[in-house]
Amino acid sequence: MSTTTAADLLDLAYTRTRDLRRSGIAPTKAQWDAFDDTVHRLVTNLLGPYGRNVPLRSDYRLPLLTTVQTYPDPLRDSGLAATRPSGAPKATSFRRIPQRPSRGHLHAVAGDEPSVPSMADLDLPMADDPDPFARLTCTMGALADLLVGAPQLDLSAECTDLVDTTARILSLTAVVARHSLSFGAFDQADRVLAVGRWAERRLDRLGPRGLTTAGMDRIGATYTDPISAAMNDRLEAARVDWTAAAQAEVNQLIPSVEVLRVIANQGAHLYGVTARVLRSHPSPAVDQETINRSLAKAAQALRDADEEWVGLSTLTRASHEFLSESRRVVGVLKEVGVLADSPDRVEFDHDRAVGDLVSLAGTMADIAVTTRDLPGRLLHSHLLFGNGERLLDPVQRLNRRTGLGAIPLGPTDAPDLQARWTEALLEATRAFHALDTVHRSGPRHALTLR
């Protein structure tokens, strides 16, 4: 099992930058162009095209928007460049997927020839290139690929994770630009100076920032071993696959009510198992009573919200993949709970299991952001249907009945649905924050990009 998070890649980029500064090697024009294009793609994937990932109420909305919108004359459209995997032949390239990588991973696929960039003279480096500049560009390219379709880092007014990550990318870019100006040729100094000036000015607008980017730990690419029977490996694989399937479902134009009910029940089950695992390995530094109270409150809120969805439908179905992964997670969580209570916990890494359970709680928090106003939108659009027996009197049911036998419902027909769902998701977010203080993430085995 191998997991690489966005935070790992960002830290690795800083290491590659230090290696570059110590080398004193002058970048060629082709190397600078590849780095230039990768920085633009990375900033665009982080903040979104035209800054659409920046929260509307953010205190940093204007400086973040100007960061992505004022990039000096991009070499080409962002999202087209891609790095190649380490050790892969030249005929292997990353498949470009405009919206998000399949299942949230970075997949390498074999082809007859590498992908052709839209800019003819833009030569992307190979991941096994020993040159420090090429290694840095490949690392930042992998980070840019990983951020495609990733959940938003922080929707609060401070949006700390988003601002801190942007600041780190800008500072890294400014350092590389200074190195290139010092050792590079004069005929490419104009472009380097323009990008370096952009990075320093945008960094000044953001002000002093810290070096922590906690939210980046929750964005990762995982390789799962399909033949491993170890419980920790099975839990991690189930977590990764269910997270990808759940996020794909809630991002549908009209999500299925069945999906929302499964997610609510899955969350309640998750909090119960998490409490058992934490209880089996108590720590004096952890306020177990407070965490248990938060988990129990979140679980009950999700059960109450689930009851509000009974008898309702959007006339869409959950995908077979989502239902299969949900059944798989239920089975694995049951085994983890039993194993946590067992005195004989051979080959069971408690800390790693807690990390995966916290990551699942983080998925619930991400879903809370995506679906926080979904019930209200469905009701106002009359896209929520029911038989009306629980909500309407017989005359109303007769007047509204459609040819499908379903009755479109409005906001007054289910007045408590939005409130219950909002409360449940709020408690789910609080539960994640409570768990996050205990264990940020499980042990990670970082992927090395050569």
N, C-alpha and C positions, 0 to 999 in steps of 0.2 A: 504494500500500500504506500503510495507516494502522493503527498499533497503539497502544492506550492501556492501560497497566497499572494495577493497583490502587494502586501507589506513585505514579503520575502523578496519579490522582484525589485521593489523600490529600494530596499536596503542593498541588494546586489548591485543596482545601478550606481549607488554611491560608492561602493567598493570599486567598481569598474572605472568610475571617474577618478578616484585616487590613483589607480594604476595608470591611467592615461596621463595624469599630471606628472607622475614620477618618470614616465617613459621618455618624455621630451620629443615624441615622434610627431612630425607634422602631418596633418590629415590631407589627403588628396581631395580634389574637387568632388569626385564621385562619393567619397566617404562623407564629406560634409553634407552633400545633397541628401544622402540617405538619412543622416542624422536629423537634418532640417525637416525633412518630410515626416520622420517618425515623431518628432516633438509635436508637430502640428496635429498629427493623428491622435497622439496620446492626450493632448489637451482637449481636443474635440470629443473624444470618447468619454473623457472624465466629466466634462461640463455639459456635454450634449451639443449637437449642432445649434448654433445661434444661442447657446447657453440654456437650452430647455431643461436641463437637469438641475438648474439653480432654483431653489425654492423662491416663490414669489415674495414672501415676507422676510426674506433673509436680509440682515443688516449689511451683508457683503454682496448683495445682488449686483450692484453697479460695477464694482471692481472685477467681479468674476465674469460678468457679461463682456466687459471691455477686454478682458484677457483673451477670451476665445474669439471675439469679433475683430480685434485689431492685429491679429497675427500678420506680419508683413508679407504680402504677396505670396500665399502658399504655392508651393511648386506644383501641386496637383490636388485633386479632390481627396479629402481625408477618407480613410477606411479602405483604400485600395492596396496599400503596402502591407506586406506580411513577412515575417521572418521564417526561416526554415529550421526544422528541428536538428538538434545536435547529432552528428554522426550520420545524417541522412544523405543519400546520394543527391546529385544536382537535379535529378528528375523528380525530386520530391518537394512539395510545397504545401503550405497551409492553404486549405480551401477558403476562399473568401465567402463569408456569410454576412450579408448586409445588416441583419437585425441582431442576431446573437449566435455564438458558437453552439453547436449541437450539444444538448444536455449540460451546458455550462462548462465544457472542457475545451482544451486546445487540442484538436485532432490533427494529426499529420496523415495525409492521404497520398498514395502513390499515383503518378500520372506519367504520360509519355513525355511531357516537357514541362518545365516550370511555368508558373503563371507570368504573363507578360504585363508589366506595368503600363499605365496609360502614358507615362512620360518616357520616351524612347531611351534617353540617356541617363535614366535613374537606375543605378545598379545596386540592388540590395545585397548586403553582405551575407555570406553563409554563417550559420551559427557555430561552425567549427573553425572559423577563421581566427588565427592566433593574434591578429592585430588588436591592440587595446581599443581603438576607436570602433572597430567592427563588433567587438564583444559588447561594448556599451550600447551600440545601436540595436543589436539583437535583443538585449535584455529589455530595453525600453519598448521595442516592438512587441515582445511577448506580453509586457504589461498592458500595452494599448489593446492587443487582441483580447486579453482577459477582461478588460473593462467594458467590452461591447455587450450591451444588454444587461450589465450588472445592476443590482438594486441600488437605489440612491443611498448615499452614505448617511446623510443627516438632513432631516427636514425641519430642524429647529431654526429659530431666527439666527443663531450663531453659526449654524452649519459648520461646526468645528472641523470635522473630518475632511469635508470638501475643501475648505480653505487651507488647512494644513497640508493636504496632499498637493494642491495646486502650488502652494508656496515652495514645497520641496522640489517639484518639477522645475519651477522657474529658477530656483537657486542653482540647481544642477545644470540647467541650460546656460545660465550666465557664466558659470565656471568653465564649461566646455568652450563657450564662445571666446572667453579670455585666453584660454590655452591655444585655440586655433588662431587667434590674432597674433599671439606671441611667436608661434612656430610655423604658421601657414604662409602660403605665398600671397603676395600683395594683390594679385589679380582676382582673388576671391575674397578679399577683405571687406568689400562693400556689403555682400550678402551676410557674412558673419557678423559684421558690425550692426546691421539692421536687426538681426535676430537677437543679438546680445543686448542691444538697447531696449528692444521690446521686453525682454525678460527682466531686466533691471527695473524698468519703469513700472511694470505690472507688479513686481515684487514690492516696490516701495509703496504702491497703493494699498497692498494688503496689510502692511505694517509688520511688526515683529511677530513671528509665529514660533510655536514649539516644534519639536522634532518627532512628536508622537502622532501617528495616524491609526488610531485604534480600529476604526471602521474598516480599514483595508485588510485586516486579518480575516474578515468574514467573506472576502471575495477570493476565491481560489480555484485552482484546477487540480483535480484528483485523478490519479490512476488507480483503479481498483483491480485487485487480483481475483479473477473469476473462480479460481479453484481453491482459494483459502477457506479453511473451515474454522479459523480462529474467530471467537466471538467479537473481539474488537474490530477485526477486519470486516466482518459481516455487518456490524453496526455502522461503521463508517461508509461502507458501500451502500447500505440501505438509506442512510441519511443523504448522501450525495444524489442518488437517483430519485428519491422522493422529493427532495427540494427542487430539482430541475422540473419534474413532472408537475408539482403543485404550482410553481411560478408560471409555467406555461399555461396552465388552466385558468388561473385568476387573471391572466393578461388577455384572455379572449375578449372579443367585443361584447359578448353576452355570456358570462360564465354560468355554468350549471349550478342550480341550487344544491344538487347532490354533492358537488365538489365542496361547496361552502360548509355543508353539514359534516362531510367527512373530515374536513380540516378542523372544524370545531371539536369533534370527538377525538381526533388525533391529538389535538393540543391538550385536552383534558387528560388523556391517557399518558401523554408525555410528561406532564407535570407530576402525575402520581408516581411514575417510574423514577423520575429524577429525584424526588424526595426520598424514595427508598434507597437509591444508590448513595446519596449524600449521607443518609442516616447510617448506612453500613460502614462508613469510613469517616467518622466525625473528626473535625479539626477544631482545636481550641480557638483558632483565629476567626472562625465562622460563626455567625449568629444563626444557628440552625432554626431556632424558633421563629425568627423573623422571616427567614426564607420559606419555611414550611407554610407560614400564614399567607405569604404572597402567592405561593404556588396553589394553595387550596382555594384562595379567592379567585384566582384566574381560571382554575378548572371549573369552579361553580358558575362563573360568569359565562364561560363558553357553553356549558350545558344549558343554561337559561336561554342563551341566544339560539342554540340549536332548536329548542322547543318552538321558538317563534317562526322557524322556517317550515315546520311540519305542515304538509298539505299544500305547499307552494311550489311553483315550478316556473322556469323561464323557457320551457319547451326545448331545452337543449340537453344533451347528454354528456356525462363525463367520459373522457377517453378511456380506452381499455388499458393503456399504459399507466395512467394515473391510478386507476382502481387496483391494478396488479401491484404497483409499488406501494400503495397504501396498505394492502393486505400483508405485503412483505414486511413493512415497518412495524405493523401491529405484532406480528409473530416475533420479530427480533426484539422489540421492546419487552414483550412478555418474558422472553428468555433472559434478558438482561436483569429484569426485576427479580426473577427467581434466583439467578446466579448471585446477585448482590446480597440476598438474604441467606445464601448458603454459606456455611462456615468453611467449606472447601472451595476456594476461588482460585483454582490452579489456572495459570496462563490467562488471567484476566487483569488487564491494566486498568485500574480504577481511574487514575487521572486522565487517561486517554478517553475512557468512556464518558467521563464528566464533560470533557471537551466536546465530544460529539453531541451529547445531550444539550449542552449550552448552544451549540451551533443550530440544532433543531429549534430551540427556543428563539434563536435569532431569525430563523425562517418564519416563524409565527409573527415576529415583530415586523418583518418585511411585508408579509401578507397583510398585516394590519394597515400599513401605509397604503398599499395598493387598493384595498377594498373598504377603506374607512367610511366612504359615503356611497358605497354601491347600493345598499337597500333603498335609500332615498332616490337615487337616480333611476333605479328600475321601476319604482312605484310612480314617480312623476312621468316616466315615459310610457307607463302602462305596458311594461314588458314582463311583469310578474303576474302569473296566473294561478288560479286555484278553483276548487269546486264551490267555494263560497259558503259551505255549510257552517264553518266555524266563524265566518266574518260577516256574512250578509244575511238579511232576512229573505224569505221566499220570493217576495215580489222583485227585489233587486236582482236576485239570481236569475229569475226568468227574463228580465229586461236585458241583462248583460250577457247572457249565454251566447257563445259562438258556435260555429259549426264543429269545432274540435271538442266541444263539451267542456271547455275551460273558460273561466271568467277572468277578464283582465281587471286587475286591482289597482286602485289609486292610493295616495297617501293616507286618506281617512279610513281606508279599509283595513290597514295594518298599522295603527298609530304607534305601536311600541316596537316595531321591528328595527327601525333605524337606531333608536335609543339603546335597545338591548345589545345590538351588534357593536355599536360604538363603545359601550361600556366594557364588553367582552374583550375587544381589541385593545382598549386602554389597559386593562388588567394584564393582558398578554404581554404588552410592551413593558409594563412595570415588572412583571415576573422575569423577563429577559434581563432587564437592568439589574435586578437583584442577584440573578445567577452570574451575570457578567462580572460582578465584583468578586465572586468566589474563584472563578476560573475563566480567563479570557478565551482560551482555546486549548485543545489537546496538543500533545507533542506533534511536531510536524517534521517530516523528512523532506528537506528542501531539494528541489531539482536544480542541478547545476547546469547553467548554460555556458558552453565552452566557446 
